[in-house]
Amino acid sequence: MLMLVQVYGDNAMKKTAVYKWVKRFSGGRESVTDEERSGRSATSRTEENITNVRQIMRENRRLTVRSIAEHVNIDKETIRKILTEDLDMRKVCAKMVPKELTEEQKH
């Protein structure tokens, strides 16, 4: 273990993690990839949610991130990411608008 720390520094696995993996492989595990788990997906940024947010914004651009999050039933940070990263929008006053405005829209 000491040699791993010397080579990899802070990026070396901790001793407890090494013991857990040894136990898993000793028990018959053959892969280091995560196994399938039941439950909710890790992200809410699905195509369906992006489409829903896009439609909501077309109907009323003055909605707050909070009200959109309540309407779609996902967290505010995910809504913010959908608006800024997926829909390429930014906030101007209290209105979400596309980042690239035409000259007419700027006036």
Beta strands, then each sheet from edge to edge (+ up, - down):
strand 1: 89-92
strand 2: 95-98
sheet 1: 1+ 2-
end
